[in-house]
Amino acid sequence: MRKGSLLPPRAGREDRFKEACGVVGIYGHPEAANLAYLGLYALQHRGQESAGIVSCNGEGLLVHRGMGLVADVFTEEVLRKMAGPSAIGHVRYSTSGASLLRNAQPFVVGYRGGGLALAHNGNLVNAHLLRRELEARGALFQSTMDTEVIVHLVASAPGPSLMDRLVQALARVKGSYSLVVLTERALLAARDPQGFRPLVLGKRGDAYVIASETCALDLIEAETIREVEPGEVLQVDHRGLTGFKAFKGPRRQCIFELIYFARPDSIIFGRNVYQTRKALGRELAREQPVDADMVIPLPDSGVPAAIGYAQESGIPFEMGMIRNHYVGRTFIEPEQSIRHFGVKVKLNPAKDFFRGKRVVVVDDSIVRGTTSRKILNMLRQAGAKEIHQRISSPPTVGPCFYGIDTPTREELIAFSYSVEQIRDFIGADSLGYLSVEGMRRAVKEEDREFCTACFTNEYPVEVPEERPVRQLALFQEM
């Protein structure tokens, strides 16, 4: 790793991971589109770039997609026109393909005399190779999404049923996928053999529900039945629920779902997310103790870990940083005299609260370090005597190729610099990360069932040397 003087990472880039996408599917309910809308509302944390719903009224597929938040994309009038007994939906943060309307999901195509819609959470590491092969055979692509590769593979696969063709298509892809597929006759769902991204099965009355997280089922008062198993393919139609385990592989679920991405009130990978994050905080307090007057979280993702840290250490927990929950994307940039505007618009320290105090600041991760540097500087200005940064995960040293939009390896501050250099850069009196072993203990891992590549650089699915790059849009959306 590079040592020496620490230069600030690239300016203007936010120091956070970007959310994975969220999917939902409903079959057998007269208000399927409405339930899909509510499900997406609960999954909004997984993506804020675009939202879409495709419903079926028994005769054909109805589609509505748009850029922005779920509540902005859909109106009562739109949902009224999408009435029907089945629907799928998607919220997106781009991990493959540009942030444009043509890349919004669900992806819809004409298919064998009808329609087919597909919504995908994940990332295919060999999509660029498959795309090149399909284009050489005459396939025409209308988006830059790796999701469209799956659609083309389904269309070109032989087989007596859609499930057969979907299984043949998925046998060719590598990487992560939790997806739902809708036709005029059926709803299908599938999860990759490693189970990188979460996917759960539920039921509301006689209707079946598929969703990325249980919080979506909770909102529509659906009963959680179980997880969709890694490698499993399900189909729901007029005959009911059928399915089988089409693919086998070592389970490698994304541990960062538990650390940061999933909503705290969800249960994923068989674990209560809120309690797991508290356990991470307790383990962090045991590994990285410090004398201080208070423990504060960086809202909202750092709150459960900070509670766990405070409980284990005996140091009082305080909500010293106040978050503005009504922040969207501001297009007004103030003059440079307003320091740290991009952070202040979201977080602000309580005035006169920190003066002369020793503070433990708990967060889930440090990516580039720029945001942490600004927040800690704000606490210094608020009068904090000492600031001790504690992180409830190990140093992030590798990018994710399985559905999380992380920076390149060179942009990750922990890849190039030591903990002491990072401490100096962010302006903390001390900096402590949770160890990989402590993280594994906190999540009660069995048989190395989690993907920890972003912390260990050990990738469970090989990434081709000729790695995919974010493609430029072929057309300009207006």
NORURHU-V459087 format. One record per residue. N is the residue number from 1. RES is the residue in one small letter. D_CENTER is the distance of its C-alpha to the mean C-alpha in Angstrom with 2 decimals. Layout:
BEGIN
N&RES&D_CENTER + N&RES&D_CENTER
END
This chain:
BEGIN
1&m&28.45 + 2&r&29.94 + 3&k&31.96 + 4&g&33.98 + 5&s&33.44 + 6&l&29.89 + 7&l&29.12 + 8&p&26.40 + 9&p&23.30 + 10&r&23.11 + 11&a&23.64 + 12&g&21.77 + 13&r&18.26 + 14&e&15.97 + 15&d&15.41 + 16&r&11.73 + 17&f&8.58 + 18&k&6.80 + 19&e&3.55 + 20&a&2.44 + 21&c&5.46 + 22&g&7.39 + 23&v&10.93 + 24&v&14.13 + 25&g&17.68 + 26&i&21.04 + 27&y&24.42 + 28&g&27.79 + 29&h&27.53 + 30&p&29.64 + 31&e&27.01 + 32&a&24.08 + 33&a&22.81 + 34&n&23.09 + 35&l&21.15 + 36&a&18.38 + 37&y&18.40 + 38&l&18.18 + 39&g&15.38 + 40&l&13.30 + 41&y&14.59 + 42&a&13.17 + 43&l&9.64 + 44&q&10.05 + 45&h&7.77 + 46&r&4.76 + 47&g&7.11 + 48&q&10.68 + 49&e&12.45 + 50&s&13.86 + 51&a&14.45 + 52&g&16.79 + 53&i&18.80 + 54&v&21.39 + 55&s&24.06 + 56&c&27.25 + 57&n&30.57 + 58&g&32.45 + 59&e&33.79 + 60&g&30.93 + 61&l&27.35 + 62&l&26.60 + 63&v&23.73 + 64&h&22.45 + 65&r&19.67 + 66&g&19.34 + 67&m&17.69 + 68&g&16.39 + 69&l&15.35 + 70&v&16.10 + 71&a&19.26 + 72&d&20.52 + 73&v&20.11 + 74&f&21.82 + 75&t&25.25 + 76&e&27.52 + 77&e&29.64 + 78&v&26.90 + 79&l&25.77 + 80&r&29.47 + 81&k&29.99 + 82&m&27.21 + 83&a&28.95 + 84&g&28.88 + 85&p&28.14 + 86&s&24.89 + 87&a&21.73 + 88&i&18.18 + 89&g&15.51 + 90&h&12.32 + 91&v&10.23 + 92&r&9.11 + 93&y&7.99 + 94&s&10.22 + 95&t&9.74 + 96&s&13.14 + 97&g&15.79 + 98&a&16.83 + 99&s&15.77 + 100&l&18.65 + 101&l&19.63 + 102&r&20.72 + 103&n&17.20 + 104&a&15.92 + 105&q&15.35 + 106&p&16.76 + 107&f&19.02 + 108&v&22.61 + 109&v&25.75 + 110&g&29.25 + 111&y&29.76 + 112&r&33.09 + 113&g&34.73 + 114&g&31.72 + 115&g&28.13 + 116&l&24.82 + 117&a&21.32 + 118&l&18.09 + 119&a&14.40 + 120&h&11.98 + 121&n&8.39 + 122&g&8.76 + 123&n&11.27 + 124&l&15.00 + 125&v&16.77 + 126&n&20.12 + 127&a&19.42 + 128&h&21.68 + 129&l&24.46 + 130&l&24.32 + 131&r&24.31 + 132&r&27.38 + 133&e&29.08 + 134&l&28.49 + 135&e&29.75 + 136&a&32.80 + 137&r&33.52 + 138&g&33.48 + 139&a&30.03 + 140&l&29.12 + 141&f&25.55 + 142&q&24.74 + 143&s&21.23 + 144&t&19.50 + 145&m&16.58 + 146&d&16.46 + 147&t&16.14 + 148&e&19.75 + 149&v&20.88 + 150&i&20.20 + 151&v&22.23 + 152&h&25.09 + 153&l&25.17 + 154&v&25.48 + 155&a&28.20 + 156&s&30.18 + 157&a&30.02 + 158&p&33.15 + 159&g&33.29 + 160&p&34.74 + 161&s&31.57 + 162&l&28.12 + 163&m&26.68 + 164&d&28.85 + 165&r&27.78 + 166&l&24.03 + 167&v&24.61 + 168&q&26.65 + 169&a&24.03 + 170&l&21.25 + 171&a&23.83 + 172&r&23.86 + 173&v&20.23 + 174&k&18.61 + 175&g&15.03 + 176&s&12.15 + 177&y&12.19 + 178&s&11.70 + 179&l&13.84 + 180&v&16.44 + 181&v&19.75 + 182&l&22.40 + 183&t&26.08 + 184&e&29.13 + 185&r&29.82 + 186&a&26.73 + 187&l&23.06 + 188&l&21.49 + 189&a&18.31 + 190&a&17.42 + 191&r&15.24 + 192&d&15.81 + 193&p&18.42 + 194&q&16.34 + 195&g&13.79 + 196&f&10.85 + 197&r&8.29 + 198&p&9.68 + 199&l&12.17 + 200&v&15.04 + 201&l&18.48 + 202&g&20.46 + 203&k&23.66 + 204&r&25.20 + 205&g&28.91 + 206&d&29.55 + 207&a&26.28 + 208&y&23.44 + 209&v&19.80 + 210&i&16.68 + 211&a&13.22 + 212&s&9.70 + 213&e&10.72 + 214&t&14.27 + 215&c&14.02 + 216&a&14.38 + 217&l&17.40 + 218&d&18.80 + 219&l&19.02 + 220&i&21.05 + 221&e&23.01 + 222&a&22.21 + 223&e&23.05 + 224&t&20.52 + 225&i&22.31 + 226&r&20.18 + 227&e&17.20 + 228&v&17.47 + 229&e&18.71 + 230&p&17.51 + 231&g&19.73 + 232&e&20.75 + 233&v&21.55 + 234&l&22.53 + 235&q&24.68 + 236&v&25.84 + 237&d&28.98 + 238&h&32.35 + 239&r&33.16 + 240&g&30.21 + 241&l&27.44 + 242&t&27.95 + 243&g&26.00 + 244&f&26.23 + 245&k&24.52 + 246&a&24.81 + 247&f&23.40 + 248&k&23.79 + 249&g&22.19 + 250&p&21.35 + 251&r&18.36 + 252&r&15.70 + 253&q&12.62 + 254&c&9.84 + 255&i&11.31 + 256&f&8.69 + 257&e&6.95 + 258&l&10.44 + 259&i&11.00 + 260&y&8.43 + 261&f&5.01 + 262&a&6.98 + 263&r&9.86 + 264&p&13.00 + 265&d&15.04 + 266&s&13.21 + 267&i&14.70 + 268&i&12.69 + 269&f&14.37 + 270&g&17.51 + 271&r&16.73 + 272&n&16.79 + 273&v&13.84 + 274&y&16.20 + 275&q&19.01 + 276&t&17.09 + 277&r&16.11 + 278&k&19.77 + 279&a&20.92 + 280&l&19.07 + 281&g&20.95 + 282&r&24.17 + 283&e&23.99 + 284&l&23.38 + 285&a&26.49 + 286&r&28.52 + 287&e&27.63 + 288&q&27.70 + 289&p&30.27 + 290&v&31.86 + 291&d&34.52 + 292&a&33.27 + 293&d&34.00 + 294&m&30.56 + 295&v&26.89 + 296&i&24.45 + 297&p&20.65 + 298&l&18.59 + 299&p&17.22 + 300&d&15.09 + 301&s&12.78 + 302&g&15.98 + 303&v&18.10 + 304&p&18.07 + 305&a&18.60 + 306&a&21.33 + 307&i&22.98 + 308&g&23.13 + 309&y&24.55 + 310&a&27.11 + 311&q&28.17 + 312&e&28.75 + 313&s&30.48 + 314&g&32.48 + 315&i&31.62 + 316&p&31.15 + 317&f&27.71 + 318&e&27.64 + 319&m&25.29 + 320&g&26.77 + 321&m&24.05 + 322&i&23.72 + 323&r&20.67 + 324&n&21.25 + 325&h&18.96 + 326&y&20.30 + 327&v&19.12 + 328&g&18.17 + 329&r&18.83 + 330&t&22.37 + 331&f&24.65 + 332&i&27.44 + 333&e&27.75 + 334&p&30.47 + 335&e&33.07 + 336&q&32.26 + 337&s&34.38 + 338&i&31.49 + 339&r&29.81 + 340&h&26.10 + 341&f&25.62 + 342&g&21.95 + 343&v&21.26 + 344&k&24.09 + 345&v&22.92 + 346&k&19.97 + 347&l&21.64 + 348&n&25.33 + 349&p&27.39 + 350&a&29.94 + 351&k&33.29 + 352&d&35.91 + 353&f&33.66 + 354&f&33.12 + 355&r&36.63 + 356&g&38.05 + 357&k&35.27 + 358&r&33.55 + 359&v&29.81 + 360&v&27.02 + 361&v&23.68 + 362&v&20.69 + 363&d&17.18 + 364&d&14.25 + 365&s&14.46 + 366&i&16.48 + 367&v&15.23 + 368&r&18.16 + 369&g&20.12 + 370&t&21.13 + 371&t&19.51 + 372&s&20.77 + 373&r&24.13 + 374&k&24.39 + 375&i&23.51 + 376&l&25.97 + 377&n&28.53 + 378&m&28.27 + 379&l&29.00 + 380&r&31.96 + 381&q&33.25 + 382&a&32.97 + 383&g&35.37 + 384&a&33.40 + 385&k&35.85 + 386&e&33.42 + 387&i&29.65 + 388&h&28.01 + 389&q&24.34 + 390&r&22.61 + 391&i&19.16 + 392&s&17.70 + 393&s&16.42 + 394&p&18.45 + 395&p&18.79 + 396&t&16.05 + 397&v&18.31 + 398&g&16.48 + 399&p&13.92 + 400&c&11.27 + 401&f&12.50 + 402&y&10.34 + 403&g&7.36 + 404&i&6.05 + 405&d&8.45 + 406&t&10.58 + 407&p&14.25 + 408&t&17.12 + 409&r&18.82 + 410&e&21.62 + 411&e&19.55 + 412&l&18.20 + 413&i&20.91 + 414&a&21.11 + 415&f&21.83 + 416&s&24.96 + 417&y&26.20 + 418&s&27.39 + 419&v&26.31 + 420&e&29.57 + 421&q&29.02 + 422&i&25.58 + 423&r&27.30 + 424&d&29.96 + 425&f&27.66 + 426&i&25.64 + 427&g&28.96 + 428&a&28.55 + 429&d&31.56 + 430&s&29.62 + 431&l&26.18 + 432&g&24.97 + 433&y&21.92 + 434&l&21.30 + 435&s&22.57 + 436&v&20.90 + 437&e&23.51 + 438&g&22.91 + 439&m&19.19 + 440&r&20.23 + 441&r&22.84 + 442&a&20.67 + 443&v&18.24 + 444&k&21.43 + 445&e&20.47 + 446&e&22.92 + 447&d&23.92 + 448&r&21.15 + 449&e&18.63 + 450&f&15.50 + 451&c&14.27 + 452&t&15.05 + 453&a&15.50 + 454&c&14.04 + 455&f&16.77 + 456&t&19.47 + 457&n&19.31 + 458&e&19.99 + 459&y&18.15 + 460&p&18.62 + 461&v&18.61 + 462&e&20.91 + 463&v&19.79 + 464&p&22.75 + 465&e&24.68 + 466&e&24.62 + 467&r&20.94 + 468&p&19.41 + 469&v&19.31 + 470&r&17.81 + 471&q&20.59 + 472&l&22.52 + 473&a&22.89 + 474&l&26.15 + 475&f&26.97 + 476&q&26.55 + 477&e&25.10 + 478&m&27.44
END
